[in-house]
Amino acid sequence: MSFERAAAVEPANPRLRESSLSANSPVQLRIADHPVRDRVQRLVTLALSLLNETQNLARDKAFTEASAHLRSLNLTEGIDFYKEVERFEIELIRLALERTHGCQAKAARLLQIKPTTLNSKIKLLGIEY
């Protein structure tokens, strides 16, 4: 429930109102009525919320797959550290570029690196997005 939609319920009886404001008593919340809005706007808002949630789920899935890959590494044969770091770096850059819809400047800010550094890594690693 969003903060904007919650409102405290006040009792009608003034005596109850004073006693209900004590620090120990819980505050009851109710959902405020929606302002009259166009139905299309509500659908757009809902669609954007669903899109956000699907992007979050996709990121969670990618993280889970990366974690599973780390667990599946054969430790007896040894791990090529540089290869694994490069693989992780590629996935991290792809994720930032997907999140920023391909805008390298925004992706660089997200990764907290300079845009020129990101651009050179994209070229060096052959990342396509």
Secondary structure, DSSP 8 states (H G I E B T S, - for coil): --GGGEEE---SSHHHHHHHTSTTS---EEE-------HHHHHHHHHHHHHHHHHHHHHHHHHHHHHHHHHTS-TTT---HHHHHHHHHHHHHHHHHHHTTT-HHHHHHHHTS-HHHHHHHHHHHT---
